[in-house]
Amino acid sequence: MKVIIVGGVAGGASCAARLRRLDEKAEILMVERGPYVSYANCGLPYHVGGVIEKESSLLVATEATFRGQFAVDCRTRCEVVGISPKKKTVELKNHATGEATTEKYDKLVLSPGAAPIRPPLPGIDLPGIFSVRTVPDAREIREWIERGSSDSTGEHAASGFQPLDKTKRAVVVGGGYIGLEMAENLVHRGLEVTLVEMLDQVMAPLDPECARLVERHLEKHGVRLALNDAVAGFKQTEGGSLEVLTKSGKAHPANIVILAIGVRPETGLAKMAGLEIGQRGGIRVDEHMRTSDPDIFAVGDAVEVKDFVTGEWSLIPLAGPANRQGRIAADVIAGRDSRFRGTQGTSVIGVFGATVATTGANEKLLNRLGQKDFEKVYLFPNSHAGYYPGAKTIVLKVIFRKSEGRLLGAQALGQDGVEKRIDALAMAIQMGATVYDLEEAELCYAPPFGSAKDPVNFAGMVPADVLRGDMPLCHWDAVEGGFLLDVRNPPELAVEHVAGVVNIPLPDLRARLGELPRDREIHVICRSAQRAYYATRILLQNGFKARNISGGMLSRSMLVTERN
Ligand SMILES: Cc1cc2nc3c(=O)[nH]c(=O)nc-3n(C[C@H](O)[C@H](O)[C@H](O)COP(=O)(O)OP(=O)(O)OC[C@H]3O[C@@H](n4cnc5c(N)ncnc54)[C@H](O)[C@@H]3O)c2cc1C
């Protein structure tokens, strides 16, 4: 059996290595257009920033590794330029020699990835405007930055980097993961960074109130944000630098521009082969990663996949799914019945010391799909036991089905232990777990690492309290008309309080129940909703109608604070 794999990075390389492990006899040809296979594109922003110093560190496996270790005929600088499904052949063009050849296949695997979007805006091809996809892209960006340097002395010279002139400015277009990572790394390199984003928030997978925390953090670290403003074009100034022009009429000066406005599945070959393309513009595959042609498989950023939570077709350009899909395609080619379960967009980013992670559906998406059967809670647990030094607050938003408690999605932000909680919740979502399962989750605990009731347990206990009716819930956007009871201590209210609240500190509540109305719904407030929960229980058991405002004053600061 001869298998040809198009693309030699995440999906393609995984497929080749797995197939060899399953089938010693298969003839495997892996064709890569660029100069490297199996490189760490996820590490590119950190190489630009100097965190990963050596370019060679990005090369996870080489052509020689594939030839030697895996007996894979691995050809770099070689592009598949045509497919004939009828003849089961591909046309190859060797960019090093110019030679064109034809190869026959029994099975073909497409893992061509996705191309950075470069809209046809005026000036988009000016020098100094870069996308970040490949090792050569990162090299060019570094060279461009270093060329502009005027100072190569001192500690910077010792680090191997030429620092940037203090006046150097970068504009990053796009506030997604790559845009944020690039912004952070350019700041590390001494650039003044402006981030222009068309949406009114960064990080589209987050709901806006969570994204707002990321925005404040970026601003705190010197990144200027220009949200809700699309780029209209680029101009070169007389001095040779650039200006990024936006629809609102602003001109952001820049010595370098990074385009990170998303990626588009590379479907040219698939279209040429007459393969079915899905509604989101990716190659349509079944759960075995088989395209509409039974002998052609497709994996990675180029395919569209079913969202595990919503059942909608979606494009999720992430390395984890690409690797798993490559493995599944290899399994199926080798005769195994492996299936891709779908994706839920589990992702994480580190930005200026903060960690932001998410999995599953967000509230925006569920609203867009017209779904009503869901509820959310905001939690602010400690990363580990509060009495052990160094505990940090995690902001956690959990979304679940009201009718049966199934976990739908979660978003978390903080400095420590964020991604481990999201990873646990991601696994729970994939297993179809409910919030009742999270209540029972047995997780490792010692004071430096967690709490006997871990944030993951809380992500089950609080929603389960809501679903069992033990803790009726409300949110800040629905408190109008209710009686507002704040159970914090007076000094806390002196710092910040909501107009019109009645303050009865929790320890006094039982003695002062006579001051509360029995004919109105009481909305209970505290800092994080924990004391308000205790108060809600007291009130309910004394015959009052009471609701806990989810997340208390902490969620209010996320929800109602306007941007500067
Ligand atoms: C800067 C950056 C940072 C990222 N960070 C993260 C991260 O932190 N976490 C995460 O989960 N994901 C991250 N990703 C996304 C992740 O890298 C991709 O989802 C993953 O690499 C997709 O794998 P793939 O095999 O589909 O495509 P790729 O890994 O892009 O590989 C496709 C390869 O196919 C080659 N090719 C295309 N057409 C042809 C052809 N006709 N002939 C021969 N070769 C061809 C291309 O040259 C390319 O090398 C990042 C991506 C980038 C660019």
The ligand as a Gaussian input file, in Angstrom:
#p B3LYP/6-31G(d) Opt

LIG

0 1
 C        1.962000      31.328000      15.267000
 C        1.082000      30.180000      15.595000
 C        0.893000      29.831000      16.915000
 C        0.028000      28.773000      17.239000
 N       -0.129000      28.436000      18.543000
 C       -0.933000      27.395000      18.880000
 C       -1.081000      26.990000      20.217000
 O       -0.474000      27.565000      21.122000
 N       -1.919000      25.954000      20.487000
 C       -2.590000      25.282000      19.502000
 O       -3.334000      24.337000      19.782000
 N       -2.442000      25.637000      18.204000
 C       -1.641000      26.673000      17.880000
 N       -1.475000      27.015000      16.562000
 C       -2.250000      26.297000      15.538000
 C       -1.568000      24.998000      15.142000
 O       -0.244000      25.242000      14.827000
 C       -2.321000      24.416000      13.966000
 O       -3.640000      24.184000      14.352000
 C       -1.713000      23.115000      13.473000
 O       -0.378000      23.294000      13.114000
 C       -2.496000      22.601000      12.273000
 O       -1.904000      21.471000      11.747000
 P       -2.044000      21.106000      10.204000
 O       -1.279000      19.875000       9.989000
 O       -3.469000      21.160000       9.837000
 O       -1.374000      22.332000       9.459000
 P        0.094000      22.895000       9.567000
 O        0.742000      22.491000      10.837000
 O        0.010000      24.344000       9.252000
 O        0.847000      22.147000       8.400000
 C        0.444000      22.267000       7.084000
 C        1.664000      22.136000       6.188000
 O        1.225000      21.758000       4.899000
 C        2.088000      22.348000       3.956000
 N        1.387000      22.372000       2.656000
 C        0.262000      23.063000       2.347000
 N       -0.098000      22.819000       1.078000
 C        0.812000      21.955000       0.583000
 C        0.975000      21.342000      -0.681000
 N        0.122000      21.563000      -1.682000
 N        2.031000      20.516000      -0.856000
 C        2.909000      20.286000       0.174000
 N        2.790000      20.844000       1.371000
 C        1.754000      21.660000       1.588000
 C        2.346000      23.727000       4.526000
 O        3.552000      24.245000       4.016000
 C        2.400000      23.458000       6.025000
 O        3.730000      23.333000       6.489000
 C       -0.616000      28.069000      16.211000
 C       -0.401000      28.409000      14.871000
 C        0.449000      29.444000      14.568000
 C        0.667000      29.805000      13.123000

